[in-house]
Amino acid sequence: MKKIKTLIVDDEKLARDVVVEYLSDYEEFEIAGQCSNGFEAIKMLNELKPDLILGNYVKNRLIIKTSS
């Protein structure tokens, strides 16, 4: 059976650890990587090519300045 390559994204390390611990009970999941924000996740996507991304929704912290 092909494992589901999973990327865990959460700003709280404890939350990531809990998800990893939970998924470790299931053979079908492979933890491909972990990161703390969406910017890191985007960087990891091309490298890891996960089948599944698990994370919480956090508002974008990127501030874009525009000229008027």
C-alpha positions as protocol buffer text, in pm:
chain_id: "A"
residue {
  index: 1
  type: MET
  ca { x: 0 y: 0 z: 0 }
}
residue {
  index: 2
  type: LYS
  ca { x: 126 y: 346 z: -92 }
}
residue {
  index: 3
  type: LYS
  ca { x: 175 y: 570 z: 211 }
}
residue {
  index: 4
  type: ILE
  ca { x: 16 y: 915 z: 225 }
}
residue {
  index: 5
  type: LYS
  ca { x: 303 y: 1166 z: 236 }
}
residue {
  index: 6
  type: THR
  ca { x: 190 y: 1429 z: 486 }
}
residue {
  index: 7
  type: LEU
  ca { x: 317 y: 1779 z: 562 }
}
residue {
  index: 8
  type: ILE
  ca { x: 222 y: 1919 z: 904 }
}
residue {
  index: 9
  type: VAL
  ca { x: 190 y: 2299 z: 925 }
}
residue {
  index: 10
  type: ASP
  ca { x: 121 y: 2473 z: 1255 }
}
residue {
  index: 11
  type: ASP
  ca { x: 280 y: 2764 z: 1437 }
}
residue {
  index: 12
  type: GLU
  ca { x: 259 y: 2572 z: 1766 }
}
residue {
  index: 13
  type: LYS
  ca { x: 524 y: 2301 z: 1798 }
}
residue {
  index: 14
  type: LEU
  ca { x: 313 y: 2120 z: 2057 }
}
residue {
  index: 15
  type: ALA
  ca { x: 24 y: 2099 z: 1809 }
}
residue {
  index: 16
  type: ARG
  ca { x: 255 y: 1958 z: 1541 }
}
residue {
  index: 17
  type: ASP
  ca { x: 389 y: 1704 z: 1788 }
}
residue {
  index: 18
  type: VAL
  ca { x: 37 y: 1592 z: 1881 }
}
residue {
  index: 19
  type: VAL
  ca { x: -60 y: 1541 z: 1516 }
}
residue {
  index: 20
  type: VAL
  ca { x: 262 y: 1349 z: 1445 }
}
residue {
  index: 21
  type: GLU
  ca { x: 203 y: 1128 z: 1750 }
}
residue {
  index: 22
  type: TYR
  ca { x: -158 y: 1064 z: 1646 }
}
residue {
  index: 23
  type: LEU
  ca { x: -70 y: 978 z: 1285 }
}
residue {
  index: 24
  type: SER
  ca { x: 214 y: 749 z: 1394 }
}
residue {
  index: 25
  type: ASP
  ca { x: -54 y: 496 z: 1496 }
}
residue {
  index: 26
  type: TYR
  ca { x: -163 y: 464 z: 1132 }
}
residue {
  index: 27
  type: GLU
  ca { x: 58 y: 280 z: 884 }
}
residue {
  index: 28
  type: GLU
  ca { x: -94 y: 462 z: 588 }
}
residue {
  index: 29
  type: PHE
  ca { x: 65 y: 797 z: 683 }
}
residue {
  index: 30
  type: GLU
  ca { x: 424 y: 903 z: 633 }
}
residue {
  index: 31
  type: ILE
  ca { x: 525 y: 1235 z: 791 }
}
residue {
  index: 32
  type: ALA
  ca { x: 718 y: 1397 z: 506 }
}
residue {
  index: 33
  type: GLY
  ca { x: 790 y: 1716 z: 699 }
}
residue {
  index: 34
  type: GLN
  ca { x: 683 y: 1979 z: 947 }
}
residue {
  index: 35
  type: CYS
  ca { x: 692 y: 2357 z: 941 }
}
residue {
  index: 36
  type: SER
  ca { x: 560 y: 2649 z: 1143 }
}
residue {
  index: 37
  type: ASN
  ca { x: 396 y: 2872 z: 881 }
}
residue {
  index: 38
  type: GLY
  ca { x: 258 y: 2896 z: 531 }
}
residue {
  index: 39
  type: PHE
  ca { x: 569 y: 3056 z: 387 }
}
residue {
  index: 40
  type: GLU
  ca { x: 780 y: 2757 z: 495 }
}
residue {
  index: 41
  type: ALA
  ca { x: 511 y: 2521 z: 366 }
}
residue {
  index: 42
  type: ILE
  ca { x: 522 y: 2678 z: 20 }
}
residue {
  index: 43
  type: LYS
  ca { x: 900 y: 2635 z: 12 }
}
residue {
  index: 44
  type: MET
  ca { x: 865 y: 2269 z: 114 }
}
residue {
  index: 45
  type: LEU
  ca { x: 594 y: 2180 z: -139 }
}
residue {
  index: 46
  type: ASN
  ca { x: 823 y: 2141 z: -440 }
}
residue {
  index: 47
  type: GLU
  ca { x: 1082 y: 1949 z: -243 }
}
residue {
  index: 48
  type: LEU
  ca { x: 854 y: 1709 z: -54 }
}
residue {
  index: 49
  type: LYS
  ca { x: 557 y: 1681 z: -293 }
}
residue {
  index: 50
  type: PRO
  ca { x: 316 y: 1582 z: -13 }
}
residue {
  index: 51
  type: ASP
  ca { x: -14 y: 1410 z: -83 }
}
residue {
  index: 52
  type: LEU
  ca { x: -175 y: 1579 z: 218 }
}
residue {
  index: 53
  type: ILE
  ca { x: -116 y: 1903 z: 407 }
}
residue {
  index: 54
  type: LEU
  ca { x: -254 y: 1932 z: 759 }
}
residue {
  index: 55
  type: GLY
  ca { x: -250 y: 2264 z: 939 }
}
residue {
  index: 56
  type: ASN
  ca { x: -446 y: 2536 z: 1104 }
}
residue {
  index: 57
  type: TYR
  ca { x: -566 y: 2853 z: 940 }
}
residue {
  index: 58
  type: VAL
  ca { x: -372 y: 3162 z: 1043 }
}
residue {
  index: 59
  type: LYS
  ca { x: -417 y: 3500 z: 882 }
}
residue {
  index: 60
  type: ASN
  ca { x: -139 y: 3596 z: 647 }
}
residue {
  index: 61
  type: ARG
  ca { x: 131 y: 3791 z: 828 }
}
residue {
  index: 62
  type: LEU
  ca { x: 268 y: 3937 z: 508 }
}
residue {
  index: 63
  type: ILE
  ca { x: 210 y: 4310 z: 480 }
}
residue {
  index: 64
  type: ILE
  ca { x: 194 y: 4449 z: 129 }
}
residue {
  index: 65
  type: LYS
  ca { x: 245 y: 4822 z: 90 }
}
residue {
  index: 66
  type: THR
  ca { x: 83 y: 4994 z: -203 }
}
residue {
  index: 67
  type: SER
  ca { x: 132 y: 5346 z: -323 }
}
residue {
  index: 68
  type: SER
  ca { x: -175 y: 5562 z: -373 }
}
